[in-house]
Amino acid sequence: MRRIAASRVYINEKEFHTNHVVELFEHYVVNHYPLQGELPMTEWLGGTIVILNRKAYHTPKILSPEEIPHLSLQTLLNIAEHEDNE
């Protein structure tokens, strides 16, 4: 299992959390919860994580709630691919 945390995590277009942890198993989101202290084996990514179809997409930019409805799956995939290549 992989545990990541970010400044902002969007669960859907209207629900987001600040300083939140996302747990992944085989690239799928299995849990998420507030970051309440330093957790062992947690990667702090900062920026924003968007959860879509049980997958998590990360961008170093902190996205506002107004930006989320305009993101397409392709945009999220491009963001993830760009970060994988860095």
Number of C-alpha atoms within 10 A of each C-alpha: 11 14 18 20 26 23 20 22 29 22 17 14 16 10 9 18 18 14 19 22 25 23 18 18 12 9 12 17 19 13 12 18 13 13 16 9 7 8 13 7 10 14 14 16 14 19 17 26 30 22 21 16 11 14 15 22 21 23 18 14 12 16 17 11 14 10 10 14 10 10 12 10 12 9 12 19 13 13 15 15 12 11 13 8 6 5
